[in-house]
């Protein structure tokens, strides 16, 4: 028989077990009725920062006010490359919206705010360029010079371009040429600054060599008895076209004994870059000028290799394969006004390639020919007057910086025929 104390203990245990069972049952019932076991936590939504692409999209859609508001927010952040890009875009949109003074103030603020940052040269150059456009050239020149004095060489191309433009506007072409040449050397190869500087340099180089203006490298030739434009060109290893352009004469001009003719000795070479459809005219100082070309279409790829120019022809007859000769001036003559044949310097290279003009200017910059290099009409006539017979020509896949200093090493043979 159990003692009373033990009976009370057993009763307590039984009561606790019953209570726990009741609570468990209630919990299960709650869950079955769909009552959640914990309170829901609302999702926290952050604000999405404005995007530079979105601002550009708004500006492109004509929503300038919205774009400007967004760009002001973006440009007001920490002094980073991204905020500087936003400031540049803000200035552009303000300018295009007619808020020219606000645009200039935006660039001035960037110039001052980024003074002690790695992006100072870009901010300063952009502001100086805007000052130039606003007719405040002396202020712009001062900032360009600041950049040259303080920034690393690789960040000075924009300032050198600015000084070159100022010199060109003042008709000081020799000074402009020097600045553009330095800009090409300072800029990253094939960057926007490099391309802009190279185009400007080519334009000034051609203007100088074709003008009567004396340059450090030009010379004077005194006409002698029995001379003609042709004989003088042969004696000086220069072209008749260059002599005529530089001295304001033509084929019918009567030369006078002792008359001084300006000429510029040049040992040009040509490098054609197949991958980017470009022709580089190179001299001892580097790239003289760059031209866009049309090259061989698929199945008629322009053949890589070493060549030299053969006998050049003005207003050539085109001996079209399978169709007979097409006379000069005929609308069907695809050679245009000039023809310069390429003579192979190695075996296994085609013998029917050349550099010529075109009757279809829209095909320049495309793979559109049967293998030859075609230039715009005015540019083939310019190049024709710059280069002499036997000028070296290298056709390469890619033009690299070292090729502007020394001739490229081309393969013995390559794919592609005319």
Buried (B, 14 or more C-beta within 10 A) or exposed (E): EEEEEEEEEEEEEEEEEEEEEEEEEEEEEEEEEEEEEEEEEEEEEEEEEBEBEBBBEBBEEEBBEBBBBBBBBBBEEEBEEEBBBBBBBBBBBBBEBEBBEBBBBBBBBBBEBBBEBEBBBBBBBBBBBBBBBBEBBEBBBEBBBBBBEEBEEEBBBBBBBBBBBBBBEEEBBEBBBBBBBBBBBBBEEEEEBBBBBBBBBBBBBBBBBBBEBEBEEBBEBEBEEEBEBEEBBEEBEBBBBBBBBBBEBEEEEEBEEEBEBBBBEBEBBBBBBBEEBBBBBBBEEBBBBBBBBBBBBEEBBBBBBBBBBBEBBEBBBBEEEEEEEBEBEEEEBBBBBBBBBBBBBEEEBBEEBBBBBBBEBEBBBBBBBBBBBBBBBEBBBBBBBBBBBEBBBBBBEEBEEEBBEEEBEBEEEBEBBB
